[in-house]
Amino acid sequence: MALVFAPSRFAAFLSALVLAVATLAGAAGAWAAEGRGQDANSPANRLFVQAMQLVRQADNTFDTAEESRFLKEADRLLNEIVAKYPDSSLAVQLVTNQFVGDFDFYEFRGRIKALVCNEPLSSLCFLHRIGELLPPVETPIAAARWDWLSLAVAYQQLGDPGRAKEIVSPFVSAVRRGKAADSTGQDLFVARALALMGQAPLALDITRQITDCGTRIYNLGDIGKAAAWRGDAAQAAALAEEAKQYAASHGCSWELGIVVQALLRAGKEAEARTLFLNTVETQFSKFREAKELKGDCCPPELAVAAADLGDPNLALGMLRNVQDENPWTIPAVLGRLARRGDASAALGYAEQVQDTDVRGEALAELIDASVKRNERAAGEQLMRRLSKLVEDSNGKRPGLLAQRAKAEKVLHGEDRWRTTFQQAITAAERASNFVRRDIGAPLLATLVRIETGLPMLD
């Protein structure tokens, strides 16, 4: 006798059957996944035990080279756990920096990075120690951190592009998510860092989305500067013209000093001089005759441009007004004037600077200028002045020590500067929290200047 189901009961029967099959399939998948996890745990555990044995051996040796070898092999095994057995419990713990028993993977990674200081006078060791001085980056990233981006540029320039990318990537992601740009066009200096790391297309892509005059023109100037340093005269010229056109079409008068400098770097001196003179005549002519300038007279970059063009009276006149808010302009302007032959006026101004660190940096720039003018005796005399400043500070000013290291490199061209720079970092490590917080970026700028000969981070 055939069984006959009512339509509603038949539908219910089919639903129950499908549910049962799905449940069995899900259970089978879970069992399979659990099996894979169990399969992965066994070899992962084996590698972890081997790694811990190597760490223990490293802890028990007095031989620096042997310790380094043991730790690097342990690091290789731990990375192998993550790469080969991502389904294992250990891989999850390592990737998320969890403790495994009493083993702190995050601390271990720091120990691996510190191995570069087995050569304490190497530049990579200097970078590691400076990185330890920097306040940590807050997450999510929403504030400008030129100190960390300077560290990324320094690693790129001094031979560790992997570490450079690791540092800069979160900042690039923040810009792409729109977290790093606000109504003023702030891009957290990311475009500048990318340009200095050789990523000009990405830097331009970020820059051309910014409408704020200051950030847009600064970035175009920095990207053009990087292009000039790597010998790409065509791009440097194109970006100088782009900056000029953007400033003209958007009324960016405060940024014209940057445009003048960009045109000069591109070899367009006549055009730069015309723009500079027009800018001074139409907006800042009253400062030609002024002996004491007061108030927010003019952009600091215009003072730098005046020095680049060889107008010492106007450059120094503007400098007197802008230096309090922009102390970086003092060495920038004085160094440029000295390179163009106005060394006496530059030195006279430098001797009046009250801030010891700024005066030291200005003297270091004058030493560099004297060497470039082939006046070594003058450079040696200036070096004695700089050394006197260092001695008077009892070696407690890290910025001053770094400037002496820079001057030693310029004068002697050998590795004696490394000992002085090491002393600068040690002084920073022993300084107050206030000094430690702010000294990282200047130390990085000086180190990159020493190693590359270029003021990439100044």
C-alpha positions as CSV (number, residue, x, y, z in Angstrom):
1,M,0.0,0.0,0.0
2,A,1.5,3.3,-1.1
3,L,2.1,6.0,1.5
4,V,0.5,9.4,0.7
5,F,1.7,12.6,2.4
6,A,-0.3,15.8,2.5
7,P,1.6,18.6,0.8
8,S,2.2,20.5,4.1
9,R,3.5,17.4,5.8
10,F,5.7,16.5,2.8
11,A,7.3,20.0,2.9
12,A,8.0,19.6,6.6
13,F,9.6,16.2,6.0
14,L,11.8,17.7,3.2
15,S,12.8,20.6,5.5
16,A,13.7,18.3,8.3
17,L,15.7,16.1,5.9
18,V,17.7,19.1,4.5
19,L,18.4,20.4,8.0
20,A,19.7,17.0,9.1
21,V,22.0,16.8,6.1
22,A,23.2,20.3,6.7
23,T,23.9,19.6,10.3
24,L,25.8,16.5,9.5
25,A,27.8,18.5,6.9
26,G,28.5,21.3,9.3
27,A,29.6,18.8,11.9
28,A,31.9,17.1,9.4
29,G,33.4,20.5,8.5
30,A,34.0,21.3,12.1
31,W,35.5,17.9,12.8
32,A,37.7,18.4,9.7
33,A,38.8,21.9,10.8
34,E,39.4,20.6,14.3
35,G,41.5,17.9,12.8
36,R,43.5,20.3,10.8
37,G,44.1,22.4,13.9
38,Q,45.2,19.4,15.8
39,D,47.4,18.3,12.9
40,A,49.0,21.8,12.9
41,N,49.5,22.0,16.6
42,S,51.9,19.1,16.8
43,P,54.6,20.3,14.5
44,A,54.1,23.9,15.7
45,N,54.7,22.8,19.2
46,R,57.8,21.0,18.2
47,L,59.2,24.1,16.5
48,F,58.3,26.2,19.5
49,V,60.2,23.9,21.9
50,Q,63.2,24.0,19.6
51,A,63.0,27.8,19.5
52,M,62.8,28.0,23.3
53,Q,65.8,25.8,23.7
54,L,67.7,28.2,21.4
55,V,66.6,31.2,23.5
56,R,67.8,29.4,26.6
57,Q,71.2,28.8,25.0
58,A,71.4,32.4,24.0
59,D,70.7,33.4,27.6
60,N,73.5,31.2,28.8
61,T,76.3,32.3,26.6
62,F,78.8,35.1,27.0
63,D,79.8,35.1,23.3
64,T,77.9,38.0,21.5
65,A,78.2,36.4,18.1
66,E,76.9,33.1,19.5
67,E,74.0,34.8,21.2
68,S,73.1,36.6,18.0
69,R,73.2,33.3,16.1
70,F,71.0,31.5,18.6
71,L,68.4,34.3,18.7
72,K,68.2,34.6,14.9
73,E,67.6,30.9,14.5
74,A,64.9,31.0,17.2
75,D,63.3,33.9,15.4
76,R,63.4,31.9,12.1
77,L,61.6,29.0,13.8
78,L,58.9,31.2,15.3
79,N,58.3,32.8,12.0
80,E,58.0,29.3,10.4
81,I,55.2,28.5,12.9
82,V,53.2,31.4,11.6
83,A,54.0,30.8,8.0
84,K,53.6,27.0,7.8
85,Y,51.0,26.3,10.5
86,P,48.6,29.3,10.6
87,D,45.8,27.0,11.9
88,S,47.8,26.2,15.1
89,S,47.0,27.8,18.4
90,L,50.6,28.9,18.7
91,A,50.4,30.9,15.4
92,V,47.4,32.8,16.7
93,Q,49.2,33.6,20.0
94,L,52.3,34.8,18.2
95,V,50.5,36.9,15.7
96,T,48.5,38.6,18.4
97,N,51.6,39.0,20.7
98,Q,50.1,36.9,23.5
99,F,52.2,35.3,26.2
100,V,53.0,31.6,25.6
101,G,53.5,30.5,29.2
102,D,56.1,33.1,30.4
103,F,57.4,33.7,26.9
104,D,56.8,37.3,25.8
105,F,57.0,37.3,22.0
106,Y,56.7,41.1,21.8
107,E,59.7,41.5,24.1
108,F,61.6,38.8,22.1
109,R,61.0,40.8,18.8
110,G,62.5,43.8,20.5
111,R,65.5,41.8,21.5
112,I,65.9,40.7,17.9
113,K,65.8,44.3,16.6
114,A,68.4,45.2,19.2
115,L,70.9,42.8,17.8
116,V,72.0,45.5,15.4
117,C,73.7,47.1,18.4
118,N,76.2,44.3,18.5
119,E,78.0,46.9,16.4
120,P,77.4,49.9,18.6
121,L,78.8,52.5,16.3
122,S,76.8,51.4,13.2
123,S,74.1,53.7,11.8
124,L,71.4,50.9,12.2
125,C,72.3,50.7,15.9
126,F,71.9,54.5,16.1
127,L,68.5,54.2,14.5
128,H,67.4,51.5,16.9
129,R,68.4,53.6,19.9
130,I,66.7,56.7,18.6
131,G,63.5,54.7,17.9
132,E,63.5,53.7,21.5
133,L,63.4,57.4,22.5
134,L,60.3,58.2,20.4
135,P,56.9,58.3,22.2
136,P,54.8,55.4,20.9
137,V,52.3,55.9,18.0
138,E,48.7,56.1,19.2
139,T,46.2,53.9,17.4
140,P,44.1,54.7,15.5
141,I,46.5,57.2,13.9
142,A,45.0,60.6,13.9
143,A,47.9,63.0,14.6
144,A,51.0,64.1,12.8
145,R,54.1,62.1,13.8
146,W,57.0,63.5,11.8
147,D,59.4,61.8,14.3
148,W,58.2,58.3,13.3
149,L,58.0,59.1,9.6
150,S,61.5,60.5,9.9
151,L,62.6,57.2,11.3
152,A,61.0,55.4,8.3
153,V,62.9,57.6,5.9
154,A,66.1,57.1,7.8
155,Y,65.7,53.3,7.7
156,Q,65.0,53.5,3.9
157,Q,68.1,55.6,3.3
158,L,70.4,53.7,5.6
159,G,69.7,50.1,4.4
160,D,66.6,48.6,6.0
161,P,63.6,49.2,3.6
162,G,61.6,46.4,5.3
163,R,61.6,48.2,8.6
164,A,60.9,51.5,6.8
165,K,57.8,50.0,5.2
166,E,56.6,48.5,8.5
167,I,56.7,52.0,10.1
168,V,55.1,54.0,7.3
169,S,52.3,51.6,6.3
170,P,49.9,52.5,9.1
171,F,50.2,56.2,8.3
172,V,49.5,55.5,4.6
173,S,46.4,53.4,5.6
174,A,45.2,56.3,7.8
175,V,45.4,58.7,4.9
176,R,43.6,56.4,2.6
177,R,40.8,55.9,5.2
178,G,40.5,59.7,5.5
179,K,41.6,59.6,9.1
180,A,44.7,61.7,8.5
181,A,43.2,64.6,6.6
182,D,41.1,67.4,8.2
183,S,39.7,70.6,7.1
184,T,43.1,72.3,6.9
185,G,44.5,69.6,4.6
186,Q,46.8,68.0,7.1
187,D,48.2,64.8,5.7
188,L,50.5,63.9,8.6
189,F,53.6,64.5,6.5
190,V,52.9,61.2,4.8
191,A,53.4,62.5,1.3
192,R,56.8,64.1,2.2
193,A,58.0,60.8,3.8
194,L,56.8,58.8,0.8
195,A,58.6,61.1,-1.6
196,L,61.9,60.7,0.3
197,M,61.4,57.0,0.3
198,G,61.2,56.9,-3.5
199,Q,57.4,56.6,-3.7
200,A,56.8,59.8,-5.7
201,P,53.6,58.6,-7.5
202,L,51.8,57.7,-4.3
203,A,53.0,60.9,-2.7
204,L,51.6,62.9,-5.6
205,D,48.3,61.0,-5.5
206,I,47.9,62.0,-1.8
207,T,49.0,65.6,-2.4
208,R,46.7,66.3,-5.3
209,Q,43.7,65.4,-3.2
210,I,44.6,68.2,-0.8
211,T,43.1,71.7,-1.3
212,D,44.8,73.6,1.5
213,C,47.4,76.0,0.2
214,G,50.1,75.3,2.8
215,T,50.0,71.5,2.7
216,R,49.6,71.3,-1.1
217,I,52.5,73.6,-1.9
218,Y,54.8,72.3,0.8
219,N,54.2,68.7,-0.5
220,L,54.8,69.7,-4.1
221,G,58.0,71.4,-3.0
222,D,59.2,68.4,-1.0
223,I,58.4,65.9,-3.8
224,G,60.2,68.1,-6.3
225,K,63.2,68.4,-3.9
226,A,63.4,64.6,-3.7
227,A,63.2,64.4,-7.5
228,A,66.1,66.9,-7.8
229,W,68.2,64.8,-5.3
230,R,67.7,61.7,-7.3
231,G,68.6,63.5,-10.6
232,D,65.2,63.7,-12.1
233,A,65.4,67.3,-13.4
234,A,62.3,67.0,-15.5
235,Q,60.0,66.1,-12.7
236,A,61.6,68.7,-10.4
237,A,60.8,71.4,-13.1
238,A,57.3,70.1,-13.7
239,L,56.5,70.1,-10.0
240,A,57.9,73.6,-9.5
241,E,55.6,74.8,-12.3
242,E,52.7,72.9,-10.8
243,A,53.3,74.6,-7.5
244,K,53.6,78.0,-9.1
245,Q,50.3,77.5,-11.1
246,Y,48.4,76.3,-8.0
247,A,49.6,79.2,-5.9
248,A,48.5,81.7,-8.6
249,S,45.1,80.1,-9.2
250,H,44.3,79.7,-5.5
251,G,45.8,82.9,-4.1
252,C,48.5,81.1,-2.1
253,S,50.6,84.2,-1.3
254,W,52.0,83.0,2.0
255,E,53.6,80.0,0.3
256,L,55.4,81.8,-2.5
257,G,58.7,81.5,-0.8
258,I,58.4,77.7,-1.2
259,V,57.6,78.2,-4.9
260,V,60.7,80.4,-5.4
261,Q,62.9,77.8,-3.8
262,A,61.3,75.1,-6.0
263,L,62.0,77.1,-9.2
264,L,65.6,77.6,-8.1
265,R,66.1,73.9,-7.6
266,A,64.7,73.3,-11.0
267,G,67.3,75.6,-12.5
268,K,64.8,78.4,-13.3
269,E,66.7,81.2,-11.5
270,A,65.4,84.1,-13.7
271,E,61.8,83.0,-13.1
272,A,62.4,82.5,-9.4
273,R,64.0,85.9,-9.1
274,T,61.1,87.6,-10.9
275,L,58.6,85.9,-8.7
276,F,60.5,86.8,-5.6
277,L,60.9,90.4,-6.4
278,N,57.2,90.7,-7.4
279,T,56.2,89.1,-4.1
280,V,58.4,91.4,-2.1
281,E,57.3,94.5,-3.9
282,T,53.6,93.8,-3.8
283,Q,53.3,92.3,-0.3
284,F,56.4,92.8,1.7
285,S,58.1,95.9,0.3
286,K,57.9,97.8,3.6
287,F,60.4,95.3,5.1
288,R,63.3,96.4,2.7
289,E,63.9,99.6,4.7
290,A,62.8,98.3,8.1
291,K,65.6,97.9,10.6
292,E,63.5,96.2,13.3
293,L,60.6,94.1,12.0
294,K,57.8,93.4,14.4
295,G,54.7,91.2,14.1
296,D,53.8,88.5,11.7
297,C,55.4,90.1,8.8
298,C,56.2,87.4,6.3
299,P,56.5,83.7,5.8
300,P,59.8,82.2,7.0
301,E,60.3,80.5,3.7
302,L,60.6,83.9,2.0
303,A,63.6,84.7,4.2
304,V,65.1,81.4,3.1
305,A,64.4,82.3,-0.5
306,A,66.0,85.7,-0.1
307,A,69.2,83.9,1.2
308,D,69.1,81.5,-1.7
309,L,68.9,84.5,-4.1
310,G,71.8,86.3,-2.4
311,D,69.9,89.3,-0.8
312,P,71.6,89.3,2.6
313,N,70.0,92.5,3.9
314,L,66.4,91.4,3.1
315,A,67.1,87.8,4.3
316,L,68.5,88.9,7.6
317,G,65.8,91.6,8.0
318,M,63.1,89.0,7.6
319,L,65.0,86.5,9.7
320,R,65.0,88.8,12.7
321,N,61.2,88.8,12.6
322,V,60.5,85.2,12.0
323,Q,63.2,83.4,14.0
324,D,61.4,83.4,17.3
325,E,58.5,81.4,16.0
326,N,60.6,79.5,13.5
327,P,64.1,78.9,14.9
328,W,64.9,76.5,12.1
329,T,65.2,79.5,9.8
330,I,68.4,80.7,11.5
331,P,70.8,77.9,10.4
332,A,68.9,77.6,7.1
333,V,69.3,81.3,6.2
334,L,72.8,81.7,7.6
335,G,74.1,78.5,5.9
336,R,72.8,79.7,2.5
337,L,74.2,83.2,2.9
338,A,77.6,81.7,3.8
339,R,77.6,79.4,0.8
340,R,77.0,82.4,-1.4
341,G,80.0,84.2,0.0
342,D,78.4,86.3,2.8
343,A,80.2,84.3,5.5
344,S,81.2,87.3,7.7
345,A,77.6,88.6,8.0
346,A,76.4,85.1,8.7
347,L,78.9,84.5,11.4
348,G,78.2,87.9,13.0
349,Y,74.5,87.0,13.2
350,A,75.2,83.5,14.5
351,E,77.3,84.9,17.4
352,Q,74.2,86.9,18.6
353,V,71.9,83.9,18.7
354,Q,71.0,83.2,22.4
355,D,69.8,79.6,22.1
356,T,72.9,77.4,22.4
357,D,71.5,74.5,20.3
358,V,70.4,76.8,17.5
359,R,73.8,78.6,17.6
360,G,75.5,75.3,17.4
361,E,73.5,74.2,14.4
362,A,74.2,77.6,12.7
363,L,77.9,77.1,13.3
364,A,77.7,73.6,11.8
365,E,76.1,75.0,8.7
366,L,78.8,77.7,8.5
367,I,81.5,74.9,8.7
368,D,79.8,73.1,5.9
369,A,79.7,76.3,3.8
370,S,83.4,77.0,4.5
371,V,84.4,73.5,3.2
372,K,82.3,74.0,0.1
373,R,84.1,77.3,-0.5
374,N,87.4,75.5,-0.1
375,E,88.3,77.5,3.0
376,R,89.3,74.8,5.3
377,A,91.2,77.0,7.8
378,A,88.0,79.0,8.4
379,G,86.1,75.8,8.9
380,E,88.7,74.6,11.6
381,Q,88.3,78.0,13.4
382,L,84.5,77.6,13.4
383,M,84.9,74.1,14.7
384,R,86.8,75.4,17.7
385,R,83.9,77.6,18.5
386,L,81.4,74.8,18.2
387,S,83.6,72.5,20.3
388,K,83.7,75.2,23.0
389,L,79.9,75.3,23.1
390,V,79.9,71.5,23.6
391,E,82.5,71.7,26.4
392,D,80.6,74.5,28.1
393,S,77.5,72.3,28.2
394,N,79.5,69.4,29.8
395,G,78.3,67.1,27.0
396,K,74.7,67.2,28.2
397,R,73.1,68.7,25.1
398,P,72.4,65.9,22.6
399,G,71.5,68.3,19.8
400,L,74.7,70.1,20.2
401,L,76.7,66.9,20.2
402,A,74.9,65.8,17.0
403,Q,75.9,69.0,15.3
404,R,79.5,68.5,16.2
405,A,79.3,65.0,14.7
406,K,77.9,66.6,11.5
407,A,80.7,69.1,11.4
408,E,83.3,66.4,12.0
409,K,82.0,64.4,9.1
410,V,82.2,67.5,6.8
411,L,85.7,68.4,8.0
412,H,87.4,65.0,8.3
413,G,85.3,62.7,6.1
414,E,86.0,59.7,8.3
415,D,84.3,57.7,11.1
416,R,85.4,59.8,14.1
417,W,81.9,61.4,13.9
418,R,80.4,58.1,15.0
419,T,81.8,58.3,18.5
420,T,80.4,61.9,18.9
421,F,77.0,60.9,17.6
422,Q,77.0,57.9,20.0
423,Q,77.6,60.4,22.8
424,A,74.7,62.5,21.5
425,I,72.3,59.5,21.8
426,T,73.6,58.6,25.2
427,A,73.0,62.2,26.4
428,A,69.5,62.0,25.0
429,E,68.8,58.7,26.9
430,R,69.9,60.3,30.1
431,A,68.0,63.5,29.6
432,S,64.6,64.5,31.0
433,N,61.4,63.2,29.5
434,F,60.8,66.6,28.0
435,V,64.1,66.4,26.1
436,R,63.7,62.8,25.1
437,R,60.2,63.5,23.7
438,D,61.4,66.1,21.2
439,I,65.0,65.1,20.4
440,G,64.3,62.1,18.1
441,A,63.5,64.0,14.9
442,P,66.5,66.3,15.1
443,L,68.8,63.4,15.8
444,L,67.4,61.6,12.8
445,A,67.7,64.7,10.6
446,T,71.4,65.0,11.5
447,L,72.1,61.3,11.0
448,V,70.6,61.3,7.5
449,R,72.4,64.5,6.6
450,I,75.7,62.9,7.7
451,E,75.2,59.7,5.8
452,T,73.6,61.0,2.6
453,G,75.0,64.6,2.5
454,L,71.5,65.8,1.9
455,P,69.2,67.8,4.2
456,M,66.3,65.4,3.7
457,L,64.8,65.7,7.1
458,D,65.9,69.3,8.0
